[in-house]
Amino acid sequence: MTLSVAQIDRETEALVDEWLTLPEVAARLDLSIGRAKQLLKDHKLLGVRRGSGGPQVPAVFLQGKDVMKGLPGTLTVLQDAGYDDVEALRWLFTPDDSLPGSPIEAIKAGRHTEVKRRAQALAF
């Protein structure tokens, strides 16, 4: 199984406070590394390459032993809108005064339906 992961730019990388490696994601979710890779392939999680290592995932995407509620659906909508992984990551972490905060903060606060609506509007 090949996993294609985008290389991230420094500006986008700086938007994220904490990153997790795939083994760390697997441990936090109590999954095998293969299953964690499958979450990336299925766009339930988003991972990017930072430097020369393997894929890394923003730590905020995990809540307890689960993927943040509302994140997989939002990632699907962004992908359908034509966003690549780096663009989706940038959109999720860029502050939006009308939310207020960033879309990822709104998802974390339980406002994922509103964030998905905004993501759908990007496609038009």
Helices and strands as residue ranges (DSSP letters): H 10-13, E 19-21, H 22-29, H 33-41, E 48-49, E 55-58, G 59-61, E 62-63, E 66-67, H 71-80, H 85-93, H 103-108, H 112-121
